[in-house]
Amino acid sequence: MNSISPKFRRFLEWLASTPRVGALHLQGTTVSYLRLDGTTEAFSVKMEPGCLVGGHIMDRGKVLAAFTELRAQLDGGQGKKGEGRVVVVMPSEPVYTQGVRIPNVGEERLEESASLNLQMVSPMGRDAAYMSYELLEGGSEHYELLGAFVDRRVVDELRAVLEEAGFSPIIFEFSSLALARLMTRVLGPREFASLGFYLSSDGLEFFIVKKGKLHFSYFHSWASIQGGAREISRELFDEVVTREVQKVVNFSLGKFKERPREVVLMAPGLEEEVKGLLTARFELAVTQLEVGGGFTPPWYVVLGAALRAKSDLARDDGLNLAPLPSRELFFEEQALGFVKLWRNIAIGVLGLFLLFFAGSAYFLHRTEANVGTQLSEFTARFNESELTKLTRQAEEFNALVHSATAVAESRAPWHLMLRTLEEVMKDHDVVLDRIEIGGIGKGATLVARALSNDKLLSFKNTLAETPGFTGVNLIVAQIATLEDNTVGFTVTFTPVFEK
């Protein structure tokens, strides 16, 4: 696909009804948006302090206004409907993470086993939290998971305001998860443990990345560091950094039996100070993460989320704190977009045919009237033999006109057949992949997917009983179970329309 021009690639994506997804990051008093799909679109909007505290919305009106302003900036202020799908990076403070080890009971029961274990270790009640996990390692005896938990109210509040502003949240994640993805993209999936240090307007974030996966995450807000003091002194800052880094080092020693080999630093404005402190206190190698492309550290989180938004979300099984899995939400968005697109195409094509036949009928009617007028004039000017000759020619012309009109009227109502086929497929939960039609009285081939064999057989039998479809034949050799557990099949039939 790299050899295909960006414009042609976007045309193919539009034709396939592939939803375009961006990334949205909520941080302190800033809301940032970034989308990577051939061309980079980046916007940010400021909010007043105190509107969003600890992940909770304190002033809904002002937060909604900020989201609405950001939504209006998309696509040059046009705010196209359907372009607001986003991967949301929520504030890190309300998110709790924990490593979880579960026994290997087989991949088919991994989801069930992980869900039960997450409920057991959740710091909140089962009905009070959204929880998710990401698979870190799998062995013959056990799986290593990273579990994440968040208060339902935080996600529900954010989702409601985002949807009211015109966005469609598909994934909810947190800063260290997006940063770990960005680190892996820039530095590669390193075999050893790396300590990520991110300084933002919200606070300090420490996390461990190994083999391209996030294993540990800890957030320390500025409010918790400041306490009752009026400001944070340099001594207090150094003390907090030293204490929290030591906790992460201890985690690495206990988890991996080794210290982190390096610190990946993202601390805009304080790089040299933090680098000197970590080098002196812990003798750790410090690397400043440099992404390039004009991106500065304040954009690193939303950039990491945009990388996920650019991937194939239809197969995404990563950590997601949304109420529903991203695959289900993305498939729903894609299905709705597909139906709307091809509905509009069908209406447009039928409209063109209507205009064509109406114009043809008008033209033929005017031509017949003109010929009649000319014939009357010729009758007065020429003798009877010439009139007889002209009359015969007029009759031949009229016969041709009636033949053309009959051909136009005999056009097969394809839209009725397609509408009937769509209704039968919808009633049996069948998804169309491809249809090839030779013409009226000729064979047609339908390639589609059903949820089960029972749905497939029911669809085939119903189609065979539907008027306008004859010779319905299910090709047994081409029935196959696909990767998403749907049943792919091929049916041939002959469309017949009653005159």
FENRA-V741450 format. One line per field, one symbol per residue. psi: psi as a letter, one per 30 degrees, with the letter a starting at -180 (. if undefined). A space follows every 50 residues. Layout:
psi = ???
//
This chain:
psi = fffkleeeeeeeeeefhjkkkakkkjjcgkkkkkkjiekkkkllkklkkf ejkgfkjejeeeeeeeeeeeeffkhhffhkkfggkljkjlkfefkklkkk klljgkefgeeeeeeeeeeefkflleffkkkllkkelkafelkkljkkkk keeeeeeeeeeeeefgljkekkalefeeeeeeeeeefljkflkkjkjkka feakkklkkkhgkkfkkkkjleefeebflfljleeeeeeeeeeeeeeeee eeeeefhllkflkjkiikfgeeeeeeeeeeefhkkkkkkjeaggkleffe efeeeeeeffljffgkglkjglelkeeeeeeeeeeeeeeeefeeeeeeee eeeeeeeeeeeeeeeeeeeeeeeeeeeeefflleeeeeeeeeeeeeeeee eeeeeeeefgkkieeeeeeeeeeeeefghkkkekkkkelkglkkkkkakl fleeeeeeeeeeeffkkfjlhkkkjefgkkkleggljklkkkljkkkk.
//
